[in-house]
Amino acid sequence: MAKIKITQIKSKIGSTERQKKTLEALGLNKINAVVEHEATPQIKGMVAKVQHLVSVEE
């Protein structure tokens, strides 16, 4: 599977509790934090829920 690089670009302050938990589940906790994950449908769905807070590179 392809890897995707996810970078948190905005603060989670003011986000819903669900979005905060999604960022935490992705392994992001600070602005400019970067994680790499496999491009599975589950990860893509999580990224879609917080797309306004993160940037994605393939």
C-alpha angles and dihedrals in degrees: 000000000000120000123231126202114218121196124187107228102170135045120260091222108120093021123122120266090250092056092048091052091048091054090048091050090052089053097250121133108147136042111270091021110146129204134173122219137170111263095248122155089250094056092044089053091051091050090050090057092055100029092129090060101044142049122218130208123185 
